């Protein structure tokens, strides 16, 4: 009933739209050709509501009169039917090894075996919540991931970011750094609770398999998460560059009354600082991988160069660029330079965090994520900031303006 009612309601709305009916109209004149389609949509809405009512009634009846029953009463063949009814909060007491689409045909007793802990991670280790990390191509387990315990830090981080974006949304720009600073503190504390101060030996994962813990793995979740974030972030930056080009080619009231004036020498120094930050972070990563001294020194240099590069971007924005409120050119220029400044500031925090973690003993050639992540971030920042500077200074020259 829900399926029929939903499609009867909303598919017909496409027809009324094609017939010219505007959206959000609560009344209209008769005879415009919309009467019958809207009547059908209304009937579909009643059918859909009745379907939800039947579903709610079923939940109530099952809650009051339903009986516990044995596992897999319908003789299903897929893994979900290996769980007891009702399912416990942890789903499986042990993780299964699945080699086909129908694991319950291969082993009808699989559910009972998992309930007895006969699978991967069938026992609780030191009160920790664990799961398997697997290779994305083969699905073979390659690490044991220790999940964070319940904490208030994630929601505090989200609230801090809400303050940051809310201040931007409502125009309280002067207060936006408060939210960003609070988010940085929360993320620092959150990440600090993870990791270990020794490499450790591979742990027994069950079924005769021994796996390293995630902080000693080659590709822990944090590393992969950073890569995926930078890919998405790079897509956003590419949209900024596209918007900048779009304004130059099609926007009205162009060219702007004032373009960027001077500051080329400052731009060169800024680019040099950001490149040096990437080189220093890469050197820190290489020294960590070879277990040679000097890792924390080069990591600190990367943070210092990142701060200098970010300061240079702000100086260009204040001294050479037109005000962002006067014209779309100024706003787009401020967006590109501000993007680089924000990432340079985060890069400085990355390096400071890596130095602190190294001094505390969390980093080694095996536990290397805290040394690798700043190198990747600084390299990304340098590339994006250089692209932004090329656009900001190159387009006015290419279009016949003057920088």
HELIX and SHEET records of a PDB file:
HELIX    1   1 UNK A    2  UNK A   18  1                                  17    
HELIX    2   2 UNK A   35  UNK A   65  1                                  31    
HELIX    3   3 UNK A   79  UNK A   82  5                                   4    
HELIX    4   4 UNK A  103  UNK A  106  1                                   4    
HELIX    5   5 UNK A  110  UNK A  115  1                                   6    
HELIX    6   6 UNK A  153  UNK A  169  1                                  17    
HELIX    7   7 UNK A  173  UNK A  175  5                                   3    
HELIX    8   8 UNK A  176  UNK A  192  1                                  17    
HELIX    9   9 UNK A  214  UNK A  216  5                                   3    
HELIX   10  10 UNK A  221  UNK A  250  1                                  30    
HELIX   11  11 UNK A  264  UNK A  289  1                                  26    
HELIX   12  12 UNK A  295  UNK A  319  1                                  25    
HELIX   13  13 UNK A  328  UNK A  360  1                                  33    
HELIX   14  14 UNK A  369  UNK A  398  1                                  30    
SHEET    1   A 2 UNK A 129  UNK A 134  0                                        
SHEET    2   A 2 UNK A 141  UNK A 147 -1                                        
SHEET    1   B 2 UNK A 203  UNK A 206  0                                        
SHEET    2   B 2 UNK A 209  UNK A 211 -1                                        
END                                                                             
